[in-house]
Amino acid sequence: FFFFLKKKFGFPHKKKKKIFFHPLVQYPGQVFTRARIVNSAFGFDFEGYERTIDTHIKNLRQKIEDDTRDPSYILTVYGVGYKFSGDKR
């Protein structure tokens, strides 16, 4: 799937972004809490803020979404976290 992202969107193959994005892409439609994304990407010993995930999501959306204010791929589930839709709405 990362090959698709790189080819279609110019998505970089940086390890940090790949690790961060992988669980969302691997399980499209499944909602991930910020804590779960942090643990997956950075490990349980991460000492930063879970809200850091919001910044990473914003940056990913800028790379792959046509309209970041109305995303089609990375969706916010208010009060819970994020999910990857897998299909453009």
N, C-alpha and C positions, 0 to 999 in steps of 0.2 A: 504493500500500500504506500510506503514511503516513496517508492519509485514513481508512482502515480502522482503524488503530491509534488515531487520535484519537477516532473515533466510538465504537469498542468499549471502549477503555481510558482515554480522556481523555489520551492521549499528547500531550505538548506538541510544538509545531513549533519548538523552539529549534534554531537552526542547528547548534550543536556536537553535540547529541544526534542530530540527523538525519544529519549527516555521519558520525558514529561508527557509527550503526546501519545505514546504507545498504548497505555491502558485504555484511553478513550477510543482509539481507533480499533483496538482489538475486540472491544465489546460495544459495538454501536448500539445506541438506544439505552444502554445502561447508565444510570445516573451515578456519578462519582462525587463524593464530598471533597471539599478542599483538603481535609486531613488525609484522605485516601490517596489523592493525587500527590500531595507532599511526600507521603511515605513511599510511594512508588518511585517518584523521581529523585528524591533527596535522601531517603532513609529515615528511620525512626529517630535518629539523633539530630535531626534538623533543628536548629535553634532560632530560625527566623520566624516570620509571621506567616500564618496560613494565607493571609490576604495577598501575599506575594504571588500566589497563583492567579489572582485577578489580572495582574500586570502581564504575566506570561500568556494568559488567554487573550488579552487585548492585542499583544504582539502577534500571536498566531492568527488571530482574526484579520489583522491588517495584511497578512501575507496571503490568506486563502479565501477570504470573503469578498463578494462584490460590494456589499454594503454592510459595514461593521455595526451600524445601528440596527440592522435587521438581519442578523446572521442566519445562514442556511445550514452550516455544517457544525459549528460548535455552539450549542445552545445552552443558555442559562436556565437552570431549574431553580427558581427563586426560593430562597430559604433552605436549599439543599446543596447544590453544587452545579456541576456541568455534565453534559452528555454530548456525544458525537452522533449526529443524525445519520451519517453515511450517504445520504442522498440530498441533492439540492432540492429545497422546497419550492 
